[in-house]
Amino acid sequence: MKRFFTLLALLLPLATFAYNGEMLTLKMHDSKIYPGTEREVKIYIPRQYDASTPAALILGTDSQEKVLAECIDSLVTEGAMPVAIAVVVRPGRIHNAKGEVVRYNRSNEYDRMDGRFARFIEEEVLPQVEKMRCSDGRAITISKEPSMRAITGSSSGGICAFNTAWQRPDMFARVYAMCGTFVPFRGGDQYPALVRKSEPRALRIFLQDNDKDTWNPLFGSWFEYNTLMLSALQFAGYDVRHQWDKGGHSGNNGRLIMTKVMRWLWHDWQSGVKVGTSENKSLNDIIIPNEGWHCIAESIAEGGMLHPYNEEQVILRSGKRNSAISTSGYRSKIKGRVALSDPYKALYPGGAHTAVRCEGSNWVWQYINTADGNLAHGQEFYYLYTDAGQIIFDAQGYLYVATSVGIQICDQNGRVRAILSLPGGSVESIAFAGNNLFAISGGKLYVRKLLRSGTHQGTPKSEGQG
């Protein structure tokens, strides 16, 4: 009998780690996006995957392959989610010639608030995964539809999951963030404000945290920041749910409900994730419902700059060549000589002020225009979340600024109230033609009709001191 229980004890761990499919390992070296790093990537392929149809994707961070494999086995069998492949990406490390770790790259990869990790997944990880084969020869093909992709992680991996989908909603639509570090590591504490001010994306999000969650009190309370994130997401119209558990900084509670969360995240996988409606009045006073960006030209040369021209067209300056572009994308020659505006200086409607970008700064200066034509009383006035690019005013005296996080829109008193998101992410140039706003983003030219106009007719009504 004693030998029986000893044998049973040895077999139980094996049963706990058994899955129906196959687990593959990819070793990655020589990343161009994270130079010098080495890492493992675990890929789980369920037995239901037959390679005739691209699989859905659950991308995980750190070491989630076991819980994701069990979750996929359960939900795919149940019919609660499509056949999915799990890809779990370990954080990178750099070793010296002795094999010693000389750089841990986890926080630099996971906690950053830019699109670098998304590019790493898109350009390096998934292409290598799709070159692999199952042991029986099945090719690996992953759907590129964002509604067929989920991403999850815990702690720094939690904010990484949210940030990746936020930066690239064209890649991921479903997010599960456990104990996310929305704290002052690398700017993650700004997310509640950015979520409230930005146009909502087509994302469904589940947040999990523990009520005593604080890894290091120097950076504040993880739990407090997660509650702020929940409030911001609800305000911004997202399909979001949460679960707050008892405990400290640990992903155990989050992993225990993985299957329940994924069942909710995928419950409409055949119809997709919809964009919600924000309660941001300033944003809703600017945008037209269901009127998004339209791409009207591609392959815009680097350095291309937009300038105002008339009610129907803007000027695109590319190199030494100028052309007029309409809202349909039609290009025509410009007759006669046209003085181009300074893209980094903007005259307030009515002429009382002039805004001037401060290069390399997240401030835009405001000057008072004197009767003799000079600029006086300059101050850092318009505060932005990132470095400022090209600037323009609308007829209500709101300043529009091209930035790396979209078009930040400041009120008359210099505060960002709304952020317009572009498909290409960073915005290089903007210009109004009537109530049509043109923007260059990701090498493409977009146009969008707004409730605001760039045509200045008199001085706008003052908002007072606010």
C-alpha positions as a printed NumPy array, in Angstrom:
array([[  0.   ,   0.   ,   0.   ],
       [  2.849,   2.353,   0.864],
       [  4.41 ,   1.712,  -2.56 ],
       [  1.029,   2.48 ,  -4.172],
       [  0.786,   5.912,  -2.541],
       [  4.423,   6.648,  -3.397],
       [  3.714,   5.793,  -7.044],
       [  0.534,   7.89 ,  -6.956],
       [  2.467,  10.872,  -5.575],
       [  4.916,  10.571,  -8.459],
       [  2.16 ,  10.339, -11.045],
       [  0.046,  13.264,  -9.792],
       [  2.432,  16.026, -10.921],
       [  2.573,  14.382, -14.343],
       [ -1.219,  14.357, -14.573],
       [ -1.346,  18.01 , -13.48 ],
       [  0.944,  19.048, -16.353],
       [ -0.686,  16.883, -19.036],
       [ -2.352,  18.567, -22.02 ],
       [ -4.145,  17.294, -25.048],
       [ -1.956,  19.06 , -27.589],
       [  1.736,  19.685, -28.158],
       [  4.158,  22.151, -26.539],
       [  6.995,  23.486, -28.694],
       [  9.981,  25.61 , -27.685],
       [ 11.51 ,  28.377, -29.786],
       [ 14.863,  29.848, -28.75 ],
       [ 15.353,  33.409, -29.974],
       [ 18.647,  35.247, -30.385],
       [ 19.917,  38.397, -32.092],
       [ 16.781,  40.503, -31.91 ],
       [ 16.932,  43.713, -33.923],
       [ 14.372,  45.403, -31.675],
       [ 15.987,  44.254, -28.393],
       [ 19.654,  43.828, -29.441],
       [ 21.695,  41.119, -27.729],
       [ 18.772,  39.505, -25.905],
       [ 18.14 ,  35.778, -25.656],
       [ 14.843,  34.19 , -24.675],
       [ 12.57 ,  31.188, -24.939],
       [  9.12 ,  31.222, -26.497],
       [  6.68 ,  28.427, -25.645],
       [  4.057,  27.504, -28.245],
       [  1.06 ,  25.345, -27.406],
       [ -0.901,  23.748, -30.259],
       [ -4.136,  21.975, -29.26 ],
       [ -5.051,  18.669, -30.909],
       [ -8.111,  20.318, -32.559],
       [ -5.866,  22.495, -34.721],
       [ -5.837,  21.007, -38.241],
       [ -3.822,  23.7  , -40.104],
       [ -6.582,  24.208, -42.693],
       [ -7.795,  27.385, -40.95 ],
       [ -5.629,  30.028, -39.238],
       [ -5.783,  29.589, -35.478],
       [ -6.807,  32.234, -32.99 ],
       [ -4.011,  33.471, -30.723],
       [ -3.532,  33.93 , -27.   ],
       [ -0.23 ,  35.67 , -26.419],
       [  1.194,  35.405, -22.917],
       [  4.152,  36.907, -21.103],
       [  6.576,  35.325, -18.621],
       [  5.674,  31.641, -18.002],
       [  1.958,  31.164, -18.606],
       [  2.104,  28.22 , -21.001],
       [  0.663,  25.661, -18.563],
       [ -2.407,  27.642, -17.495],
       [ -3.061,  28.784, -21.072],
       [ -2.769,  25.233, -22.415],
       [ -5.281,  23.989, -19.845],
       [ -7.575,  26.936, -20.59 ],
       [ -7.478,  26.334, -24.355],
       [ -8.086,  22.6  , -23.952],
       [-11.133,  23.289, -21.81 ],
       [-12.743,  26.132, -23.759],
       [-12.088,  24.799, -27.269],
       [-13.635,  21.453, -26.281],
       [-16.552,  23.33 , -24.765],
       [-16.982,  25.424, -27.929],
       [-16.598,  28.637, -25.923],
       [-13.701,  29.926, -28.013],
       [-12.17 ,  29.225, -31.417],
       [ -9.276,  26.822, -31.87 ],
       [ -6.375,  28.855, -30.544],
       [ -2.612,  28.601, -30.278],
       [ -0.853,  29.987, -27.211],
       [  2.438,  31.822, -27.711],
       [  4.185,  32.646, -24.425],
       [  7.122,  35.053, -24.688],
       [  9.739,  35.066, -21.939],
       [ 11.477,  38.401, -21.223],
       [ 14.907,  38.845, -22.767],
       [ 18.272,  38.605, -21.039],
       [ 21.793,  39.434, -22.127],
       [ 24.686,  37.211, -21.055],
       [ 28.43 ,  37.776, -21.109],
       [ 31.031,  35.308, -22.378],
       [ 30.891,  33.463, -19.032],
       [ 27.14 ,  32.952, -19.347],
       [ 26.386,  35.443, -16.573],
       [ 23.354,  37.725, -16.935],
       [ 24.536,  41.298, -17.483],
       [ 21.13 ,  42.767, -18.335],
       [ 17.613,  41.775, -17.34 ],
       [ 15.383,  43.313, -19.993],
       [ 11.965,  42.449, -18.522],
       [ 10.89 ,  45.876, -17.271],
       [ 12.307,  47.599, -20.343],
       [ 10.213,  45.335, -22.566],
       [  7.04 ,  44.989, -20.508],
       [  6.623,  48.364, -18.726],
       [  7.32 ,  50.696, -21.653],
       [  4.438,  52.816, -22.93 ],
       [  5.252,  52.638, -26.614],
       [  4.706,  50.206, -29.464],
       [  8.087,  48.489, -29.335],
       [  6.908,  45.215, -27.792],
       [  4.033,  45.049, -30.288],
       [  6.546,  45.46 , -33.128],
       [  8.691,  42.729, -31.591],
       [  5.724,  40.352, -31.608],
       [  4.638,  41.337, -35.106],
       [  8.025,  41.469, -36.821],
       [ 10.132,  38.899, -34.975],
       [  8.191,  36.481, -32.757],
       [  5.16 ,  35.485, -34.826],
       [  7.082,  35.146, -38.136],
       [  9.475,  32.705, -36.438],
       [  6.612,  30.819, -34.787],
       [  4.912,  30.394, -38.16 ],
       [  8.072,  28.873, -39.609],
       [  7.83 ,  26.014, -37.106],
       [  6.034,  22.707, -37.597],
       [  4.23 ,  20.384, -35.25 ],
       [  5.778,  16.943, -34.723],
       [  3.249,  15.486, -37.19 ],
       [  4.144,  18.092, -39.838],
       [  1.232,  20.508, -39.371],
       [  2.119,  24.055, -40.372],
       [  1.413,  26.829, -37.882],
       [ -0.739,  29.671, -39.194],
       [ -2.16 ,  32.372, -36.914],
       [ -5.071,  34.655, -37.733],
       [ -4.244,  38.315, -38.254],
       [ -7.732,  39.475, -37.248],
       [ -7.488,  41.455, -33.974],
       [-10.802,  40.01 , -32.741],
       [ -9.199,  36.565, -33.035],
       [ -6.325,  37.533, -30.75 ],
       [ -6.041,  37.89 , -26.989],
       [ -3.082,  38.934, -24.847],
       [ -2.512,  38.362, -21.138],
       [  0.111,  38.875, -18.468],
       [  0.713,  39.479, -14.772],
       [  2.488,  42.347, -12.987],
       [  4.715,  44.049, -15.568],
       [  3.32 ,  41.492, -17.988],
       [ -0.133,  42.84 , -17.115],
       [  0.578,  46.396, -18.22 ],
       [  2.439,  44.915, -21.207],
       [ -0.746,  43.106, -22.256],
       [ -2.814,  46.281, -22.026],
       [ -0.184,  48.521, -23.605],
       [  0.367,  46.191, -26.562],
       [ -3.353,  46.124, -27.392],
       [ -3.728,  49.861, -26.71 ],
       [ -0.853,  50.699, -29.036],
       [ -1.948,  48.191, -31.666],
       [ -5.697,  47.482, -31.598],
       [ -5.18 ,  46.213, -35.139],
       [ -3.243,  43.313, -33.58 ],
       [ -5.138,  42.469, -30.367],
       [ -8.753,  43.044, -29.264],
       [ -8.974,  41.006, -26.022],
       [ -6.917,  41.773, -22.91 ],
       [ -6.497,  40.131, -19.52 ],
       [ -4.223,  42.116, -17.177],
       [ -3.428,  40.609, -13.76 ],
       [ -1.865,  42.829, -11.066],
       [ -0.877,  45.275, -13.799],
       [  1.902,  47.73 , -12.939],
       [  0.052,  50.92 , -13.887],
       [  2.488,  52.715, -11.596],
       [  5.412,  55.164, -12.014],
       [  7.88 ,  52.666, -13.494],
       [  8.094,  53.933, -17.07 ],
       [  5.058,  56.194, -17.262],
       [  2.314,  53.628, -16.708],
       [  0.681,  55.902, -14.124],
       [ -0.331,  58.209, -17.001],
       [ -2.649,  55.613, -18.497],
       [ -5.811,  56.522, -16.531],
       [ -5.585,  60.08 , -17.883],
       [ -4.735,  58.971, -21.419],
       [ -7.632,  56.499, -21.466],
       [-10.096,  59.193, -20.394],
       [ -8.92 ,  61.658, -23.031],
       [ -8.394,  59.31 , -25.978],
       [-10.88 ,  57.915, -28.432],
       [-11.897,  54.412, -27.326],
       [-10.417,  51.467, -29.216],
       [-12.123,  48.192, -30.134],
       [-10.878,  46.382, -27.01 ],
       [-12.492,  44.126, -24.392],
       [-10.574,  44.153, -21.113],
       [-10.566,  42.206, -17.837],
       [ -8.584,  43.576, -14.883],
       [ -7.64 ,  41.458, -11.863],
       [ -5.756,  42.59 ,  -8.783],
       [ -5.353,  41.918,  -5.074],
       [ -6.343,  44.415,  -2.392],
       [ -2.899,  44.524,  -0.757],
       [ -0.972,  44.569,  -4.014],
       [  2.26 ,  46.54 ,  -3.587],
       [  5.579,  45.102,  -4.679],
       [  7.488,  48.214,  -3.662],
       [  5.775,  51.124,  -1.834],
       [  8.219,  53.55 ,  -3.478],
       [  6.045,  53.343,  -6.606],
       [  2.698,  53.559,  -4.806],
       [ -0.141,  51.085,  -4.53 ],
       [ -0.652,  48.698,  -7.453],
       [ -4.249,  48.165,  -6.346],
       [ -5.027,  51.891,  -6.235],
       [ -3.725,  52.388,  -9.765],
       [ -5.719,  49.397, -11.01 ],
       [ -8.899,  50.881,  -9.56 ],
       [ -8.086,  54.148, -11.356],
       [ -7.647,  52.189, -14.585],
       [-11.027,  50.526, -14.119],
       [-12.73 ,  53.88 , -13.543],
       [-11.042,  55.376, -16.623],
       [-11.979,  52.44 , -18.855],
       [-15.597,  52.598, -17.712],
       [-15.704,  56.364, -18.361],
       [-14.217,  55.871, -21.819],
       [-16.892,  53.352, -22.806],
       [-14.897,  50.118, -22.819],
       [-16.385,  46.664, -22.378],
       [-14.492,  46.012, -19.142],
       [-14.905,  43.713, -16.162],
       [-12.787,  43.185, -13.081],
       [-12.201,  41.021, -10.043],
       [-10.517,  42.289,  -6.891],
       [ -9.208,  39.49 ,  -4.649],
       [ -7.588,  39.306,  -1.229],
       [ -3.815,  39.169,  -1.077],
       [ -0.561,  40.823,  -2.035],
       [  1.465,  41.025,  -5.209],
       [  0.921,  37.603,  -6.756],
       [ -0.517,  36.231,  -9.976],
       [ -1.948,  33.117,  -8.292],
       [ -5.475,  34.501,  -7.932],
       [ -5.446,  35.714, -11.507],
       [ -4.373,  32.337, -12.842],
       [ -7.1  ,  30.565, -10.874],
       [ -9.779,  32.416, -12.85 ],
       [ -8.021,  32.261, -16.234],
       [-10.604,  29.955, -17.811],
       [-13.512,  32.041, -16.501],
       [-11.94 ,  35.237, -17.797],
       [-11.12 ,  33.801, -21.203],
       [-14.65 ,  32.469, -21.529],
       [-15.926,  36.044, -21.067],
       [-13.283,  37.629, -23.308],
       [-14.161,  35.26 , -26.155],
       [-17.926,  35.03 , -25.656],
       [-18.706,  36.776, -28.966],
       [-15.728,  35.561, -30.943],
       [-17.865,  34.97 , -34.018],
       [-19.048,  38.598, -34.176],
       [-16.046,  40.538, -32.859],
       [-15.368,  43.376, -30.388],
       [-17.15 ,  46.697, -30.855],
       [-15.98 ,  50.24 , -30.079],
       [-17.754,  51.866, -27.142],
       [-18.832,  55.474, -26.583],
       [-16.792,  57.696, -24.284],
       [-18.307,  60.095, -21.742],
       [-15.619,  62.649, -22.645],
       [-17.739,  65.673, -23.628],
       [-14.79 ,  67.561, -25.078],
       [-14.024,  64.61 , -27.358],
       [-17.675,  64.183, -28.325],
       [-17.938,  67.905, -29.163],
       [-15.202,  67.37 , -31.761],
       [-15.785,  63.999, -33.413],
       [-18.752,  62.837, -35.499],
       [-20.159,  59.454, -34.387],
       [-19.173,  56.601, -36.733],
       [-17.068,  58.999, -38.805],
       [-13.5  ,  57.732, -38.63 ],
       [-10.279,  58.233, -40.522],
       [-10.129,  57.471, -44.248],
       [ -6.808,  56.653, -45.9  ],
       [ -6.583,  58.651, -49.139],
       [ -2.907,  58.202, -50.048],
       [ -0.057,  55.821, -49.231],
       [  3.725,  55.86 , -49.533],
       [  4.035,  59.428, -48.286],
       [  7.742,  60.242, -48.293],
       [  9.44 ,  60.725, -44.946],
       [  9.432,  64.399, -44.026],
       [  6.225,  65.123, -45.933],
       [  4.427,  68.113, -44.439],
       [  0.841,  69.356, -44.7  ],
       [ -0.163,  73.028, -44.939],
       [ -3.577,  74.708, -45.081],
       [ -4.754,  75.811, -48.547],
       [ -8.541,  76.269, -48.911],
       [-11.883,  74.87 , -47.716],
       [-11.533,  71.679, -49.787],
       [ -7.812,  71.04 , -50.122],
       [ -4.541,  71.052, -48.215],
       [ -1.022,  71.375, -49.553],
       [  1.349,  68.425, -49.3  ],
       [  4.986,  69.454, -49.439],
       [  7.245,  66.502, -50.224],
       [ 10.849,  67.435, -50.808],
       [ 10.723,  70.571, -52.992],
       [  7.426,  69.64 , -54.588],
       [  4.055,  71.037, -53.55 ],
       [  0.699,  69.613, -54.567],
       [ -2.91 ,  70.257, -53.554],
       [ -4.795,  67.25 , -52.209],
       [ -8.575,  67.006, -51.863],
       [-10.562,  64.902, -49.397],
       [-10.835,  62.189, -52.06 ],
       [ -7.051,  61.994, -52.407],
       [ -7.007,  63.683, -55.824],
       [ -3.792,  65.617, -56.412],
       [ -3.573,  68.74 , -58.526],
       [ -0.976,  71.345, -59.367],
       [ -0.954,  74.591, -57.44 ],
       [ -1.406,  77.616, -59.632],
       [  0.795,  80.557, -58.819],
       [  2.992,  81.006, -55.796],
       [  1.668,  80.144, -52.366],
       [  3.317,  81.142, -49.104],
       [  3.45 ,  78.075, -46.887],
       [  2.645,  78.388, -43.199],
       [  5.209,  77.714, -40.5  ],
       [  4.153,  74.232, -39.264],
       [  5.48 ,  74.93 , -35.77 ],
       [  3.786,  78.295, -35.265],
       [  0.039,  78.93 , -35.142],
       [ -1.984,  82.156, -34.936],
       [ -4.919,  82.115, -32.528],
       [ -8.294,  82.927, -34.165],
       [ -8.738,  86.673, -34.05 ],
       [ -4.993,  87.241, -33.697],
       [ -4.608,  87.79 , -29.949],
       [ -2.015,  85.054, -29.382],
       [  0.607,  83.033, -31.205],
       [  1.516,  79.471, -30.239],
       [  5.077,  78.302, -30.885],
       [  6.339,  74.75 , -30.526],
       [  9.388,  74.25 , -28.331],
       [ 11.415,  71.543, -30.088],
       [ 12.204,  68.511, -27.944],
       [  9.75 ,  69.592, -25.261],
       [  6.25 ,  68.627, -24.2  ],
       [  5.395,  72.31 , -23.912],
       [  4.041,  74.706, -26.529],
       [  4.717,  78.365, -25.821],
       [  2.08 ,  81.072, -26.034],
       [  2.914,  84.694, -26.854],
       [  0.708,  87.778, -26.8  ],
       [  0.631,  89.65 , -30.124],
       [  1.28 ,  93.361, -29.539],
       [ -0.156,  96.229, -31.582],
       [  3.235,  96.845, -33.222],
       [  3.442,  93.239, -34.478],
       [  5.813,  91.817, -31.874],
       [  5.485,  88.767, -29.635],
       [  5.448,  89.473, -25.899],
       [  4.96 ,  87.784, -22.532],
       [  5.936,  84.313, -23.727],
       [  5.207,  81.377, -21.423],
       [  5.253,  77.596, -21.547],
       [  1.486,  77.348, -21.79 ],
       [  0.14 ,  74.219, -23.531],
       [  1.157,  71.045, -21.694],
       [  1.357,  67.74 , -23.615],
       [  2.039,  64.113, -22.72 ],
       [  4.818,  63.798, -25.311],
       [  7.054,  65.975, -27.476],
       [  5.183,  68.459, -29.645],
       [  5.132,  68.361, -33.432],
       [  3.14 ,  70.454, -35.911],
       [  0.467,  72.723, -34.38 ],
       [ -2.786,  74.279, -35.656],
       [ -5.854,  75.996, -34.151],
       [ -9.506,  75.29 , -34.83 ],
       [-12.119,  78.064, -34.948],
       [-12.948,  77.602, -31.232],
       [ -9.374,  78.36 , -30.214],
       [ -8.422,  74.748, -29.431],
       [ -4.835,  73.807, -30.279],
       [ -4.243,  70.556, -32.214],
       [ -0.762,  69.047, -31.89 ],
       [  0.722,  66.173, -33.901],
       [  2.459,  63.831, -31.45 ],
       [  3.634,  60.248, -31.066],
       [  0.414,  59.253, -29.232],
       [ -1.974,  60.857, -31.711],
       [ -3.394,  64.366, -32.104],
       [ -3.515,  65.981, -28.686],
       [ -6.119,  68.734, -28.425],
       [ -5.703,  71.488, -25.833],
       [ -8.398,  73.881, -24.609],
       [ -7.955,  77.648, -24.51 ],
       [ -6.172,  77.381, -21.166],
       [ -3.57 ,  74.918, -22.407],
       [ -4.883,  71.594, -21.045],
       [ -5.201,  68.414, -23.125],
       [ -8.89 ,  67.491, -23.222],
       [ -9.03 ,  65.023, -26.098],
       [ -6.68 ,  62.818, -28.117],
       [ -7.538,  61.629, -31.624],
       [ -6.019,  58.261, -32.469],
       [ -4.598,  57.42 , -35.9  ],
       [ -4.275,  53.929, -37.415],
       [ -0.555,  54.503, -37.812],
       [ -0.072,  55.584, -34.2  ],
       [  2.375,  58.474, -34.308],
       [  1.265,  61.575, -36.24 ],
       [  3.816,  63.476, -38.298],
       [  1.754,  66.326, -39.763],
       [ -1.761,  67.835, -39.645],
       [ -3.778,  70.51 , -41.477],
       [ -7.397,  71.63 , -41.703],
       [ -9.448,  72.202, -44.85 ],
       [-12.745,  73.518, -43.557],
       [-14.049,  70.889, -41.149],
       [-11.869,  68.167, -42.686],
       [ -8.734,  67.334, -40.719],
       [ -5.863,  65.802, -42.699],
       [ -3.061,  63.858, -41.004],
       [  0.066,  61.956, -42.023],
       [  0.615,  58.841, -39.925],
       [  2.75 ,  55.788, -40.595],
       [  3.604,  56.928, -44.118],
       [ -0.066,  57.3  , -45.092],
       [ -2.337,  60.303, -45.544],
       [ -5.685,  60.264, -43.752],
       [ -8.664,  62.611, -43.664],
       [-11.547,  62.864, -41.231],
       [-14.598,  65.097, -41.01 ],
       [-15.061,  66.778, -37.627],
       [-17.617,  68.966, -35.889],
       [-14.874,  71.601, -35.644],
       [-13.503,  73.728, -38.461],
       [-10.07 ,  75.117, -39.122],
       [-11.536,  78.221, -40.776],
       [-11.097,  81.183, -38.425],
       [-13.913,  83.728, -38.563],
       [-13.464,  86.221, -35.779],
       [-12.457,  85.658, -32.174],
       [-13.903,  82.587, -30.4  ],
       [-15.9  ,  82.981, -27.217],
       [-13.578,  82.922, -24.23 ],
       [-13.767,  79.968, -21.843],
       [-12.559,  82.166, -18.99 ],
       [ -9.943,  80.999, -16.561],
       [-11.451,  77.484, -16.307]])
